[in-house]
């Protein structure tokens, strides 16, 4: 079995590691950092916190606090203009997947030129982006350790995926102290995103022993600590567990790929501007059920990781236990179980199915699927 394995050169995980960012920026020979964060009070506060750390290390900086959920082409292009105007030579993203994906888009345009949609697909760039540090403040998206970015084209409300090893950050940072104030709904959605990453990576057609080990442990950590992190936001042990779960799941899917859950979630997020983790959480049990005949052994193994599988049960029984575990976890952390209650419309399901079929991210799903089968899954989740 052969595999390739991409990961940031340095990964900082644990309490207080964000304070090392200034030192790492200097090691990367940065002089003026472009700090990308989300719009609003929270994002601005996070950007200023990082700016203080950078400034104390003797580096200059410029702030760009305009990233939005489901980051758009316009926000990336505006960020590129600000990056050039400020004369920056490195990028530091702080936030969730939206801020980090925005930073990735700005970075590849800064080095390669053109329009962001030019890079849709796999490895379309010719040059590495500027030195890049990604600081995650949500335990779930995995963007801080991956070569992927998902951008929304506001002209037609479509999402497109860029997969390029040049977008892998030089340094990733997962500090639970940066996540303590994350509200319960966001903790829940991003935590289910991490679970989905681990599950899809584990059953992927491109999985390897390396990615399996990471995905398996991520499921174990999510099952142990996500509920506590949602209900007790100040529980540092639960937050730290979710940091590690997100990191492990991210490095797993960065190399093994994902599957049908993400292929179906992307059109939903693009059409309705829904949180990505919420879409994943609603779809995950339905896709596991669809895939069960093709990956029952692996789902049964994940049932054991989640604490719901029994050694004396059959693979199928443990697979069904794992589906029940996903449903129960979502319910216990107040994730809506239905697409309709999330804002989807029945009349859009056929169009969503067609768009899901165009998502290359589903290529590593363990079971082939047709548009009719995807439509059936959307209807089951509706």
Secondary structure as a PSIPRED ss2 file (coil, helix, strand):
# PSIPRED VFORMAT (PSIPRED V4.0)

   1 X C   1.000  0.000  0.000
   2 X C   1.000  0.000  0.000
   3 X C   1.000  0.000  0.000
   4 X C   1.000  0.000  0.000
   5 X C   1.000  0.000  0.000
   6 X C   1.000  0.000  0.000
   7 X C   1.000  0.000  0.000
   8 X C   1.000  0.000  0.000
   9 X C   1.000  0.000  0.000
  10 X E   0.000  0.000  1.000
  11 X E   0.000  0.000  1.000
  12 X E   0.000  0.000  1.000
  13 X E   0.000  0.000  1.000
  14 X C   1.000  0.000  0.000
  15 X C   1.000  0.000  0.000
  16 X C   1.000  0.000  0.000
  17 X H   0.000  1.000  0.000
  18 X H   0.000  1.000  0.000
  19 X H   0.000  1.000  0.000
  20 X H   0.000  1.000  0.000
  21 X H   0.000  1.000  0.000
  22 X H   0.000  1.000  0.000
  23 X H   0.000  1.000  0.000
  24 X H   0.000  1.000  0.000
  25 X H   0.000  1.000  0.000
  26 X H   0.000  1.000  0.000
  27 X H   0.000  1.000  0.000
  28 X C   1.000  0.000  0.000
  29 X C   1.000  0.000  0.000
  30 X C   1.000  0.000  0.000
  31 X C   1.000  0.000  0.000
  32 X E   0.000  0.000  1.000
  33 X E   0.000  0.000  1.000
  34 X E   0.000  0.000  1.000
  35 X E   0.000  0.000  1.000
  36 X E   0.000  0.000  1.000
  37 X E   0.000  0.000  1.000
  38 X E   0.000  0.000  1.000
  39 X C   1.000  0.000  0.000
  40 X C   1.000  0.000  0.000
  41 X H   0.000  1.000  0.000
  42 X H   0.000  1.000  0.000
  43 X H   0.000  1.000  0.000
  44 X H   0.000  1.000  0.000
  45 X H   0.000  1.000  0.000
  46 X H   0.000  1.000  0.000
  47 X H   0.000  1.000  0.000
  48 X H   0.000  1.000  0.000
  49 X H   0.000  1.000  0.000
  50 X H   0.000  1.000  0.000
  51 X H   0.000  1.000  0.000
  52 X H   0.000  1.000  0.000
  53 X H   0.000  1.000  0.000
  54 X H   0.000  1.000  0.000
  55 X H   0.000  1.000  0.000
  56 X H   0.000  1.000  0.000
  57 X C   1.000  0.000  0.000
  58 X C   1.000  0.000  0.000
  59 X C   1.000  0.000  0.000
  60 X E   0.000  0.000  1.000
  61 X E   0.000  0.000  1.000
  62 X E   0.000  0.000  1.000
  63 X E   0.000  0.000  1.000
  64 X E   0.000  0.000  1.000
  65 X E   0.000  0.000  1.000
  66 X E   0.000  0.000  1.000
  67 X E   0.000  0.000  1.000
  68 X C   1.000  0.000  0.000
  69 X C   1.000  0.000  0.000
  70 X C   1.000  0.000  0.000
  71 X C   1.000  0.000  0.000
  72 X E   0.000  0.000  1.000
  73 X H   0.000  1.000  0.000
  74 X H   0.000  1.000  0.000
  75 X H   0.000  1.000  0.000
  76 X H   0.000  1.000  0.000
  77 X H   0.000  1.000  0.000
  78 X H   0.000  1.000  0.000
  79 X H   0.000  1.000  0.000
  80 X H   0.000  1.000  0.000
  81 X H   0.000  1.000  0.000
  82 X H   0.000  1.000  0.000
  83 X H   0.000  1.000  0.000
  84 X H   0.000  1.000  0.000
  85 X H   0.000  1.000  0.000
  86 X H   0.000  1.000  0.000
  87 X C   1.000  0.000  0.000
  88 X C   1.000  0.000  0.000
  89 X C   1.000  0.000  0.000
  90 X E   0.000  0.000  1.000
  91 X E   0.000  0.000  1.000
  92 X E   0.000  0.000  1.000
  93 X E   0.000  0.000  1.000
  94 X E   0.000  0.000  1.000
  95 X E   0.000  0.000  1.000
  96 X C   1.000  0.000  0.000
  97 X H   0.000  1.000  0.000
  98 X H   0.000  1.000  0.000
  99 X H   0.000  1.000  0.000
 100 X H   0.000  1.000  0.000
 101 X H   0.000  1.000  0.000
 102 X H   0.000  1.000  0.000
 103 X H   0.000  1.000  0.000
 104 X H   0.000  1.000  0.000
 105 X H   0.000  1.000  0.000
 106 X H   0.000  1.000  0.000
 107 X H   0.000  1.000  0.000
 108 X H   0.000  1.000  0.000
 109 X H   0.000  1.000  0.000
 110 X H   0.000  1.000  0.000
 111 X H   0.000  1.000  0.000
 112 X H   0.000  1.000  0.000
 113 X C   1.000  0.000  0.000
 114 X C   1.000  0.000  0.000
 115 X C   1.000  0.000  0.000
 116 X H   0.000  1.000  0.000
 117 X H   0.000  1.000  0.000
 118 X H   0.000  1.000  0.000
 119 X H   0.000  1.000  0.000
 120 X C   1.000  0.000  0.000
 121 X E   0.000  0.000  1.000
 122 X E   0.000  0.000  1.000
 123 X C   1.000  0.000  0.000
 124 X C   1.000  0.000  0.000
 125 X C   1.000  0.000  0.000
 126 X C   1.000  0.000  0.000
 127 X C   1.000  0.000  0.000
 128 X C   1.000  0.000  0.000
 129 X C   1.000  0.000  0.000
 130 X C   1.000  0.000  0.000
 131 X E   0.000  0.000  1.000
 132 X E   0.000  0.000  1.000
 133 X E   0.000  0.000  1.000
 134 X E   0.000  0.000  1.000
 135 X E   0.000  0.000  1.000
 136 X E   0.000  0.000  1.000
 137 X C   1.000  0.000  0.000
 138 X C   1.000  0.000  0.000
 139 X C   1.000  0.000  0.000
 140 X C   1.000  0.000  0.000
 141 X C   1.000  0.000  0.000
 142 X C   1.000  0.000  0.000
 143 X H   0.000  1.000  0.000
 144 X H   0.000  1.000  0.000
 145 X H   0.000  1.000  0.000
 146 X C   1.000  0.000  0.000
 147 X C   1.000  0.000  0.000
 148 X E   0.000  0.000  1.000
 149 X E   0.000  0.000  1.000
 150 X E   0.000  0.000  1.000
 151 X E   0.000  0.000  1.000
 152 X E   0.000  0.000  1.000
 153 X E   0.000  0.000  1.000
 154 X C   1.000  0.000  0.000
 155 X C   1.000  0.000  0.000
 156 X C   1.000  0.000  0.000
 157 X C   1.000  0.000  0.000
 158 X E   0.000  0.000  1.000
 159 X E   0.000  0.000  1.000
 160 X E   0.000  0.000  1.000
 161 X E   0.000  0.000  1.000
 162 X E   0.000  0.000  1.000
 163 X E   0.000  0.000  1.000
 164 X C   1.000  0.000  0.000
 165 X H   0.000  1.000  0.000
 166 X H   0.000  1.000  0.000
 167 X H   0.000  1.000  0.000
 168 X C   1.000  0.000  0.000
 169 X C   1.000  0.000  0.000
 170 X C   1.000  0.000  0.000
 171 X E   0.000  0.000  1.000
 172 X E   0.000  0.000  1.000
 173 X E   0.000  0.000  1.000
 174 X E   0.000  0.000  1.000
 175 X C   1.000  0.000  0.000
 176 X H   0.000  1.000  0.000
 177 X H   0.000  1.000  0.000
 178 X H   0.000  1.000  0.000
 179 X C   1.000  0.000  0.000
 180 X C   1.000  0.000  0.000
 181 X C   1.000  0.000  0.000
 182 X C   1.000  0.000  0.000
 183 X C   1.000  0.000  0.000
 184 X H   0.000  1.000  0.000
 185 X H   0.000  1.000  0.000
 186 X H   0.000  1.000  0.000
 187 X H   0.000  1.000  0.000
 188 X H   0.000  1.000  0.000
 189 X H   0.000  1.000  0.000
 190 X H   0.000  1.000  0.000
 191 X H   0.000  1.000  0.000
 192 X H   0.000  1.000  0.000
 193 X H   0.000  1.000  0.000
 194 X H   0.000  1.000  0.000
 195 X H   0.000  1.000  0.000
 196 X H   0.000  1.000  0.000
 197 X H   0.000  1.000  0.000
 198 X H   0.000  1.000  0.000
 199 X H   0.000  1.000  0.000
 200 X H   0.000  1.000  0.000
 201 X H   0.000  1.000  0.000
 202 X H   0.000  1.000  0.000
 203 X H   0.000  1.000  0.000
 204 X C   1.000  0.000  0.000
 205 X C   1.000  0.000  0.000
 206 X C   1.000  0.000  0.000
 207 X C   1.000  0.000  0.000
 208 X C   1.000  0.000  0.000
 209 X H   0.000  1.000  0.000
 210 X H   0.000  1.000  0.000
 211 X H   0.000  1.000  0.000
 212 X H   0.000  1.000  0.000
 213 X H   0.000  1.000  0.000
 214 X H   0.000  1.000  0.000
 215 X H   0.000  1.000  0.000
 216 X H   0.000  1.000  0.000
 217 X H   0.000  1.000  0.000
 218 X H   0.000  1.000  0.000
 219 X H   0.000  1.000  0.000
 220 X H   0.000  1.000  0.000
 221 X H   0.000  1.000  0.000
 222 X H   0.000  1.000  0.000
 223 X H   0.000  1.000  0.000
 224 X H   0.000  1.000  0.000
 225 X H   0.000  1.000  0.000
 226 X H   0.000  1.000  0.000
 227 X H   0.000  1.000  0.000
 228 X H   0.000  1.000  0.000
 229 X H   0.000  1.000  0.000
 230 X H   0.000  1.000  0.000
 231 X H   0.000  1.000  0.000
 232 X C   1.000  0.000  0.000
 233 X C   1.000  0.000  0.000
 234 X C   1.000  0.000  0.000
 235 X C   1.000  0.000  0.000
 236 X H   0.000  1.000  0.000
 237 X H   0.000  1.000  0.000
 238 X H   0.000  1.000  0.000
 239 X H   0.000  1.000  0.000
 240 X H   0.000  1.000  0.000
 241 X H   0.000  1.000  0.000
 242 X H   0.000  1.000  0.000
 243 X H   0.000  1.000  0.000
 244 X H   0.000  1.000  0.000
 245 X H   0.000  1.000  0.000
 246 X H   0.000  1.000  0.000
 247 X H   0.000  1.000  0.000
 248 X H   0.000  1.000  0.000
 249 X H   0.000  1.000  0.000
 250 X H   0.000  1.000  0.000
 251 X H   0.000  1.000  0.000
 252 X H   0.000  1.000  0.000
 253 X H   0.000  1.000  0.000
 254 X H   0.000  1.000  0.000
 255 X H   0.000  1.000  0.000
 256 X H   0.000  1.000  0.000
 257 X C   1.000  0.000  0.000
 258 X C   1.000  0.000  0.000
 259 X C   1.000  0.000  0.000
 260 X H   0.000  1.000  0.000
 261 X H   0.000  1.000  0.000
 262 X H   0.000  1.000  0.000
 263 X H   0.000  1.000  0.000
 264 X H   0.000  1.000  0.000
 265 X H   0.000  1.000  0.000
 266 X H   0.000  1.000  0.000
 267 X H   0.000  1.000  0.000
 268 X H   0.000  1.000  0.000
 269 X H   0.000  1.000  0.000
 270 X H   0.000  1.000  0.000
 271 X H   0.000  1.000  0.000
 272 X H   0.000  1.000  0.000
 273 X C   1.000  0.000  0.000
 274 X C   1.000  0.000  0.000
 275 X C   1.000  0.000  0.000
 276 X H   0.000  1.000  0.000
 277 X H   0.000  1.000  0.000
 278 X H   0.000  1.000  0.000
 279 X H   0.000  1.000  0.000
 280 X H   0.000  1.000  0.000
 281 X H   0.000  1.000  0.000
 282 X H   0.000  1.000  0.000
 283 X H   0.000  1.000  0.000
 284 X H   0.000  1.000  0.000
 285 X H   0.000  1.000  0.000
 286 X H   0.000  1.000  0.000
 287 X H   0.000  1.000  0.000
 288 X H   0.000  1.000  0.000
 289 X H   0.000  1.000  0.000
 290 X H   0.000  1.000  0.000
 291 X H   0.000  1.000  0.000
 292 X H   0.000  1.000  0.000
 293 X H   0.000  1.000  0.000
 294 X H   0.000  1.000  0.000
 295 X H   0.000  1.000  0.000
 296 X H   0.000  1.000  0.000
 297 X H   0.000  1.000  0.000
 298 X H   0.000  1.000  0.000
 299 X H   0.000  1.000  0.000
 300 X H   0.000  1.000  0.000
 301 X H   0.000  1.000  0.000
 302 X H   0.000  1.000  0.000
 303 X H   0.000  1.000  0.000
 304 X H   0.000  1.000  0.000
 305 X H   0.000  1.000  0.000
 306 X C   1.000  0.000  0.000
 307 X C   1.000  0.000  0.000
 308 X C   1.000  0.000  0.000
 309 X C   1.000  0.000  0.000
 310 X C   1.000  0.000  0.000
 311 X C   1.000  0.000  0.000
 312 X C   1.000  0.000  0.000
 313 X C   1.000  0.000  0.000
 314 X C   1.000  0.000  0.000
 315 X H   0.000  1.000  0.000
 316 X H   0.000  1.000  0.000
 317 X H   0.000  1.000  0.000
 318 X H   0.000  1.000  0.000
 319 X H   0.000  1.000  0.000
 320 X H   0.000  1.000  0.000
 321 X H   0.000  1.000  0.000
 322 X H   0.000  1.000  0.000
 323 X H   0.000  1.000  0.000
 324 X H   0.000  1.000  0.000
 325 X H   0.000  1.000  0.000
 326 X H   0.000  1.000  0.000
 327 X H   0.000  1.000  0.000
 328 X H   0.000  1.000  0.000
 329 X H   0.000  1.000  0.000
 330 X H   0.000  1.000  0.000
 331 X H   0.000  1.000  0.000
 332 X H   0.000  1.000  0.000
 333 X C   1.000  0.000  0.000
 334 X C   1.000  0.000  0.000
 335 X C   1.000  0.000  0.000
 336 X C   1.000  0.000  0.000
 337 X C   1.000  0.000  0.000
 338 X C   1.000  0.000  0.000
 339 X H   0.000  1.000  0.000
 340 X H   0.000  1.000  0.000
 341 X H   0.000  1.000  0.000
 342 X H   0.000  1.000  0.000
 343 X C   1.000  0.000  0.000
 344 X C   1.000  0.000  0.000
 345 X C   1.000  0.000  0.000
 346 X H   0.000  1.000  0.000
 347 X H   0.000  1.000  0.000
 348 X H   0.000  1.000  0.000
 349 X H   0.000  1.000  0.000
 350 X H   0.000  1.000  0.000
 351 X H   0.000  1.000  0.000
 352 X H   0.000  1.000  0.000
 353 X H   0.000  1.000  0.000
 354 X H   0.000  1.000  0.000
 355 X H   0.000  1.000  0.000
 356 X H   0.000  1.000  0.000
 357 X H   0.000  1.000  0.000
 358 X C   1.000  0.000  0.000
 359 X C   1.000  0.000  0.000
 360 X H   0.000  1.000  0.000
 361 X H   0.000  1.000  0.000
 362 X H   0.000  1.000  0.000
 363 X H   0.000  1.000  0.000
 364 X H   0.000  1.000  0.000
 365 X C   1.000  0.000  0.000
 366 X C   1.000  0.000  0.000
 367 X C   1.000  0.000  0.000
 368 X C   1.000  0.000  0.000
 369 X C   1.000  0.000  0.000
 370 X C   1.000  0.000  0.000
 371 X H   0.000  1.000  0.000
 372 X H   0.000  1.000  0.000
 373 X H   0.000  1.000  0.000
 374 X H   0.000  1.000  0.000
 375 X H   0.000  1.000  0.000
 376 X H   0.000  1.000  0.000
 377 X H   0.000  1.000  0.000
 378 X H   0.000  1.000  0.000
 379 X H   0.000  1.000  0.000
 380 X H   0.000  1.000  0.000
 381 X H   0.000  1.000  0.000
 382 X C   1.000  0.000  0.000
